[in-house]
């Protein structure tokens, strides 16, 4: 279970004007909330959020180190939502959800595919249908990823959610028969051979002869 620290400050003003000024100063308005805590309005550095995003840690556990007028508060959280501005792509608002270490939560668990499947060696095409699975567990039991061995996957076969063995204390939330990966046969399109003389200009058709009418 990897935890990343993130500095934050308590935000006293909640109107649009102060929020706009925060963004101009390089901060992102945010909120921390949960089932057993009061909402806390926050401001976090945009550069810190960008670093989390680039390092793919914005889906990991985050320990918020909150500065409340000189008093430090630590809160374990997950980013529930990270809004961006449509035109600029800059972060606009962040929602942090409190993590209770004694309560099971739903997580997206990454899959790490290993091995070269026999189906590819036989000329098939490997298709990755899902890159993660939805699971339920205590935060402390969540691994960084789950390895999925593709070695024995042949053409026309697939690996399903029910085929993935999870460590003790972790449950699948996805449908058991949902496909994770499959190997499909490669379709070969045959090009028909050109008929003799094809490509040459066609001779103009002779005009139809009119039949003489009997008088």
Phi, psi and omega in degrees: 000108181269134179237130179249132179280145177216122179283143179212159177235146176290133181258119184275326183260141189237005183277173183294322182299305177300324179295321179295320179294323177301315181296322178294335180269005177092019179246161178239123174298142183212170176218142175247131181210169181182175183289336185238023181216158176280153178294138177236120176281132188230167169226129179234153181290134179298323180295325179292319178293322179296321178296317177301317183294316181294325181272006179058036178254006180284355174251008181260178178288136182235125175265108178283124174256098191265128177264111179248079179064038180100343177267129182266131177235136178248131181225128176276133187210173169232148174283114180279322179207140178230103184273144177235155176284130186301321186277317185266336184079003179283152180294137185249320181199148179230138176248124177250128182253132182295138178254123176262116184295344181260006184238133179289140179229160176271134181227155169266112183263122182292146177254135178246106184279132181232160177081153176258116188287149183295331180297324178291319178296334179270008175101005180276174180244124180282132179240120175269108185272322178228139178258351177207165177234151179271125182229165177236127180191171171288145180307322183293338182268356185282119177280169178293324181195173175236130178280136177236115182276121182261003190307315187270007183281116184254173181300133180086357181251164180216159172255131183249169181304318183294344180278347183272119180274120180261151176298162180300139178092001180240134182242146174284142173247344178283157175303135184302326184269006177292132183283141178259312180210153180209160175242122181254150176289141179278126179279132179251123179266120180273133178266123181294143179290143180291139179289152180306133178082001182292137181103341177277152180295134181285142179291141180295141182288142178288141179295144180293138178279134178279139178278137177285134178274139176285139178275000000 
